[in-house]
């Protein structure tokens, strides 16, 4: 400190007033020189207002900054609603997934039916979708033809895979190839693809491209008991997420037992009194643990108030859906015979196991193989001639089991069938002509 005080050169430094301060303005990295400040002493003879020195204020706004601001603003306008929607959907999905997981655990503990039902709905609800079939409406205004997309049908479906595969009834979606699928978390999509369909079992598979889906838990319809409680979920008359409750009224119903189309492949249906209305079709029938036991398929009479509704069994779904996913269709050879329904075989003929041949079409593969139908079909006095009891050595318990084995055969393959004829086992070989329904 003493050196500074004793050094005359350091004490006599003449510091000139600042005349060239540089400022970096917002929006540019280039320094800008501010004009030097006028330090001339004021002239006392001039008026006061003229003595005030005017220092210019320089304002420069970068064009790049304006463009960036506008771009960010427009981007925000576009993204904010989408982000908000995604957050909303994510919160809803997260809430539903949490409920489904908790429900799965609690259903194992509850014994009171009143406690079970709400949790069954929470567990399976996110797996149920509403399907709107979209058609075209053409109207001639005189000057031009106006084409509009309009809803032409409504049904339900079940998510069976996390990748977006949905199972529904074929007759729900057959009148169009354009659909809108709505989920319980509020999402909707028109990006829906038809993967495959099988008119003979009235099943179809759709595909949507949405993520974070909740697939249904598969059940076993064979383990269901008559009188067991079941639920139906769907969108009757467009009332989405409607839940109805009932019981299994009967099992082993077949197309011949009600007014189902004759083209339906022999298979078992579940009968239930759970209310199923138009729009419920394609929706799930759930067991007491929230598992897929069947799919609403057919309403006997004018509506659900009749208390007689039919559902495709989970056994049928398990048989057909994998084939539709792999091939898009089910190939069935035209064999040329009709079988007696399992209930009739049991009731009228006392046959508990096997497929009773009712009739054989002349000139068909079954006829050429020597298959025999009832002795006097269509009358009250007839006898069994052939009962199919196996295929390639594997036992066959009913018509559904037989077609399950046949559908697994390559197209055009010869079909060795084991018959029970006059108390003896006989083997015949059917040589299919090609594709068909029977």
Secondary structure, DSSP 8 states (H G I E B T S, - for coil): -HHHHH-HHHHT---------EE--TT--S-EE----------TTS-HHHHS----------HHHHHHHHHHHHHHHHHHHHHHHHHHHHHHHHHHHHHHHHHHHHTTT---HHHHHHHHHHHHHTTEEEEEEEEEEEEE-SS-EEEEEEEEEEEEEEE-STT-EEEEEHHHHTT-SEEEEE-TTS-EES-EEEEEEETTTTEEEEEE--SS----EE--GGG--TT-EEEEEE-GGG-TTEEEEEEEEEEEE-GGGTT--TTS-S--EEEE-S---TTTTT-EEE-TTSEEEEEEEEESSSSGGG--EEEEEHHHHHHHHHHHHHHSS---B---EEE--HHHHHHHH---SSEEEEEE-TTSHHHHTT----TTTTSSS-----EEEEETTEE--SHHHHHHHHHTS-TT-EEEEEEEETTEEEEEEEE--SB---
